Amino acid sequence: MHVYINYPNPHFTIHKDPNCALVRAHGKPRQRLVQVRPDSLDEVLADFTAWKYRFASHAQANDLWLDICLETTEQEEHLVYLIRALVGSRYTPLADAPVYRHCG
């Protein structure tokens, strides 16, 4: 599952199809990408809790992609909402940002 987080236009978009054109197009220079696997989950959550990933209204910090591969789709979707809560506690526009489903 790939998830796009946009800060200036606050929203999260879930992409379940890895061949989705929008997922393939996320390769802008210095695009932030966080990979989440079962063995990295604790570290990723610690990074979000410690504000490692900052958001702002400029090109280097206005968005972020998550590449999530956990044991079940339910775990992956729950993680999206947990990350929304973590970043939303610091970045108010993301606190209640809608979570859209684009493909899959």
N, C-alpha and C positions, 0 to 999 in steps of 0.2 A: 504494500500500500504506500502510495506517495501522498503527502499532504503539503499543501502550499499555505503558508501563513503570510498574510499581507497586512502591514501596519497602517499605511496612510489611508487605505480603504479597508477598514478592519473586517477581515473574514478569514476563515479557514476553508480550504477546499480539499475534499478527499477524492483521490483518484485511485481506483482499484485496478484499472487496466494499465499495465506497464507500457503498452504500446500507444497510449493516448498521446496525441500530438502535443498537447499542452505540457505533458510531463517531459517529453523529448525536447521541448523548446526551452526548458529551464536552464540551459547552459550559458547564461550570460557570464561575462568575465567576473571572476571572484564571487560567483553565486554561493551563498551559504547553504550547505547541505549537512544534515545530521542523520547519520545512520543509526538505527535502533535495532538491536538484535537481543535475544534473550541474555547473552553474556555481557552486553553493554548497557542494559536497561538501568541498572543502579547508577552507573556513572552518568548517563544522560540525564536522569532525573536530578542527580546532585548538581550537574552543570546548570540546569534550568533553575533550580532552587538558589544557586549562588549567583544568578544573573550573568552567567557567562555569555549568553546570547542577548545582546541589546538591540532595541528597535528604535528607529528614528526616521524622520522624513527626508532621508537622503539615500542615494543609490546603494551605498555599502551596507545600510542597516534597515532598509524598508521592507525586506521580506526574508523568508527562510523556507527551505524545503526540508521535510522529514521523509526519510526512506525507512519505513517501519516493516519489519518482518518478525512477527512473534508467532506463538504457537497457534493462535486462533484469530479470526477476524474480529471477534468480540473483544479480545484483549487489545488489539490494535486500535479499535474505535474508542474504547475506554481511555486508552493512553492519549488520544487526541484531546479529549475533554479534560483530562488531568493537566496536560500541558497548557491548554487554554486557561485553566484556573491559575496555574503557576505564573504564566506571563501576564495574565490579566490582573494579578494582585499588584503588579508594578506598573503596567501599561494599561491604564483604564480603558482606552478604546478597544482593547482586545478582551476585556473581561466578559462582555456579553456578545462578542462578535459571533455572527451566525456561522454555522458549520454546514457547508454545502457539499453535496455529493455530485460529482461531475460525470464519472463513468464507472462502469463495472457493477 
